[in-house]
């Protein structure tokens, strides 16, 4: 099919193609609230800048943390907040890691380039509070933001970047140019220049980072393309990349692996990188 005939709104639409998905936001919020209630003093909210959404949640494990795990939520840079996803820290915390869930300013109040900078600031603040290695994960738009942290124009300081051992982009959006052809762009306001500058597939990796692109085999074709493209292009630029297409998982069910400490997804996050 010719590119000019692709319905890009449909290509990025997940809820329209997953039965019952309209009930999921309410379910996620309830699960997150229940998990927060159980955490008690192990949950801390930290401001990393001026603004209502420039805050992060830091969840501490029992005992000394093995390091810092980060989960950046999705929502096409337009929706949700950190408190909708607290329960997704369950698996990493059970493995003994501190978990940071950064919030960020949503579009149209912020452009995506600003959001990238905010995530850099949030990771700097979290890294100052937890010692040890850092593992970055993000879902959908959050996968984009996690990957942006290891691009050649990373907003991270050299000290923080040196601690990032691995990045896992879950159903990530790595090529932003097609989004300019969607109705979402009325709020995202992507220009050709910003779409290119903010697309990890069009940037060089910083050094030789370890990146895993993890996507559900039952996802929309565009999300499969996005993960395949990212892994393939950076493999040719000296990044150490892996591509996993998890059977029978869609854009939302794939998140369940974050709650199980022994899931294949978390094994990919926390396996010891080779020397």
C-alpha atoms as one frame of an Amber mdcrd trajectory, in Angstrom:
protein
   0.000   0.000   0.000   1.339   3.436  -0.871   2.497   5.465   2.097   0.105
   8.319   1.276  -2.840   5.938   1.713  -1.926   4.699   5.172  -4.377   5.718
   7.876  -1.799   6.817  10.449  -4.392   7.474  13.138  -5.449   3.856  12.859
  -1.848   2.652  12.668  -1.125   4.073  16.126  -4.528   3.219  17.611  -4.347
   0.403  20.145  -7.592   0.568  22.104  -9.680   0.418  18.936  -8.175  -2.996
  18.146  -8.095  -4.598  21.618 -11.533  -5.680  22.903 -12.350  -4.409  26.369
  -9.405  -2.037  26.480 -11.615   0.964  27.273 -11.853  -0.395  30.837  -8.095
  -0.646  31.303  -7.277   2.918  32.459  -9.671   2.544  35.376  -8.233  -0.862
  36.225  -4.650   0.430  36.118  -5.543   3.365  38.390  -7.202   1.040  40.906
  -4.278  -1.401  40.905  -1.814   1.459  41.331  -3.790   2.950  44.230  -3.989
  -0.414  45.987  -0.252  -0.953  45.608   0.556   2.552  46.876  -1.567   1.899
  49.957   0.533  -1.193  50.722   3.852   0.598  50.290   3.507   2.993  53.203
   6.786   4.745  53.966   8.578   2.912  51.143   7.031   5.401  48.691   8.460
   8.918  48.445   7.372  11.721  46.110  10.202  14.001  45.011  10.116  17.273
  43.085  12.784  17.649  40.409  11.743  21.052  39.060   9.069  23.727  38.956
   5.660  22.553  37.802   2.893  20.235  38.924   4.081  17.272  36.875   7.820
  17.598  37.407   7.761  15.100  40.222   8.832  11.507  40.535   7.839   8.642
  42.786  10.696   6.718  44.367   9.857   3.274  45.740  12.411   1.695  48.026
  12.865  -2.059  48.526  13.442  -3.792  51.814  17.113  -3.456  52.671  19.821
  -1.732  50.675  18.859  -1.231  46.998  20.827  -3.177  44.417  20.524  -0.158
  42.158  17.964   2.089  40.492  15.314   0.844  38.061  13.313   3.462  36.171
   9.937   3.096  34.475   8.745   5.895  32.171   5.046   5.725  31.365   3.463
   6.090  27.954   0.307   7.743  26.680   1.658   9.376  23.479   3.149  12.233
  25.582  -0.501  13.328  26.008  -2.028  11.284  28.811  -1.596   9.568  32.172
   0.678  10.354  35.084   3.160   8.571  37.317   0.509   7.614  39.894  -1.366
   5.517  37.300   1.480   2.991  37.126   2.798   2.451  40.670   1.915  -1.243
  40.579   4.348  -1.801  37.709   7.209  -1.306  40.181   6.260  -4.540  41.927
   8.572  -6.901  40.059  11.698  -4.753  40.230  11.140  -3.917  43.903  10.743
  -7.619  44.718  14.157  -8.172  43.149  15.687  -5.658  45.548  15.881  -2.579
  43.329  14.703   0.936  44.075  12.216   2.063  41.428  11.713   5.600  40.105
   8.563   6.520  38.180   9.014  10.028  36.760   6.136  12.273  35.855   6.525
  14.800  33.064   4.684  17.715  31.516   2.196  16.574  28.882   1.460  18.008
  25.456   0.274  20.497  24.391   1.761  22.309  27.396   5.152  20.797  26.597
   6.753  19.863  23.311   8.371  16.434  23.097  11.827  18.002  23.119  11.019
  19.618  26.470   9.741  16.312  27.821  13.037  14.674  26.857  14.894  17.279
  28.899  12.532  16.814  31.849  13.162  13.070  31.926  16.885  13.794  31.986
  16.361  16.059  34.992  14.196  13.452  36.728  16.802  10.731  36.258  19.498
  13.015  37.607  17.432  13.656  40.734  16.683   9.959  41.268  20.294   8.940
  40.638  21.435  11.363  43.355  19.278   9.483  45.875  20.107   5.872  44.966
  23.584   4.489  44.423  24.575   1.726  42.052  23.728   0.718  38.489  20.758
   2.107  36.611  18.365   0.201  34.346  15.937   2.244  32.243  12.581   0.982
  31.004   9.728   2.770  29.301   6.511   1.856  27.530   5.286   3.281  24.208
   6.070   7.022  24.395   8.007   6.128  27.546  10.078   3.728  25.457  10.938
   6.661  23.229  11.972   8.748  26.242  14.074   5.957  27.725  15.898   5.466
  24.430  16.475   9.209  24.065  18.593   9.062  27.220  21.285   7.091  25.360
  21.303   9.100  22.134  24.231  11.271  21.085  22.531  14.392  22.509  21.558
  12.789  25.833  20.462  15.240  28.532  22.072  13.045  31.203  25.284  14.065
  32.908  28.341  11.956  32.181  28.279  10.550  35.740  24.670   9.398  35.497
  25.103   8.083  31.965  28.065   5.966  33.071  25.765   4.161  35.516  23.139
   3.242  32.887  23.845  -0.423  32.184  20.837  -1.229  30.030  17.741   0.272
  28.405  14.558  -1.679  27.675  12.100   0.009  25.319   8.720  -1.727  25.605
   6.558  -1.187  22.511   8.521   2.002  21.994   7.933   4.745  19.444  11.319
   5.438  17.873  10.418   7.085  14.541   8.283  10.149  15.233   7.878  11.323
  11.646   4.618   9.422  10.929   2.998  11.088  13.953   2.930  14.324  11.979
   0.210  12.718   9.849  -2.055  11.954  12.829  -4.721  14.011  14.586  -2.519
  13.769  17.690  -0.158  16.238  16.102  -2.652  19.029  16.707  -1.437  18.765
  20.325   2.040  17.329  19.824   2.884  20.149  17.355   5.739  18.185  15.811
   7.556  20.042  13.055   9.653  18.134  10.505  12.779  19.312  12.305  11.646
  18.284  15.795  10.276  14.943  14.599  13.672  14.126  13.106  15.691  15.431
  16.051  13.553  13.500  18.571  13.544  10.201  16.621  16.111   7.802  18.118
  16.301   5.912  14.823  17.694   9.077  13.224  20.263   9.710  15.945  23.508
   7.963  16.792  23.810   5.979  20.014  26.077   7.462  22.638  28.975   5.069
  22.982  27.994   1.406  22.698  24.873   1.132  24.880  22.854  -2.023  25.507
  19.318  -1.660  24.164  16.527  -4.226  24.058  13.404  -3.488  22.018  10.604
  -5.608  23.493   7.259  -5.676  21.702   4.180  -7.882  21.692   3.843 -10.172
  18.694   0.104  -9.351  18.637   0.641  -5.585  18.445  -0.340  -3.251  15.645
   2.023  -3.553  12.660   3.355  -0.038  13.187   4.615  -0.875  16.689   6.330
  -3.985  15.365   7.950  -1.851  12.659   9.088   0.709  15.200  10.875  -1.882
  17.372  12.386  -3.764  14.451  13.639  -0.556  12.885  15.244   0.657  16.105
  17.058  -2.600  16.808  18.277  -2.972  13.228  19.522   0.574  12.718  21.399
   0.852  15.995  22.928  -2.600  15.510  24.720  -1.030  12.557  25.968   1.826
  14.730  27.838  -0.287  17.315  25.034  -0.397  19.869  24.423  -3.821  21.387
  20.785  -4.411  20.500  18.255  -7.173  20.980  14.743  -7.532  19.579  12.120
  -9.624  21.373   8.607 -10.117  20.001   6.756 -11.705  22.901   4.122 -14.217
  21.700   0.424 -13.451  22.254   1.079 -10.091  23.920  -0.536  -6.848  22.803
   0.296  -3.227  23.566  -1.251  -3.428  27.024  -0.913  -7.043  28.161   2.841
  -6.809  27.595   3.070  -4.644  30.736   2.086  -7.561  32.960   5.681  -8.801
  32.877   6.794  -5.795  34.928   4.808  -7.048  37.920   6.335 -10.530  38.025
   9.918 -10.645  39.332  10.645 -13.864  37.415   9.112 -12.817  34.076  11.187
 -13.047  30.883  10.788  -9.286  30.483  12.347  -8.533  33.869  15.024 -11.137
  33.299  15.995  -9.092  30.248  16.135  -5.941  32.364  18.174  -7.349  35.221
  20.428  -9.915  33.629  24.034  -9.037  34.346  25.540  -7.278  31.323  28.600
  -9.045  29.901  31.960  -7.453  30.661
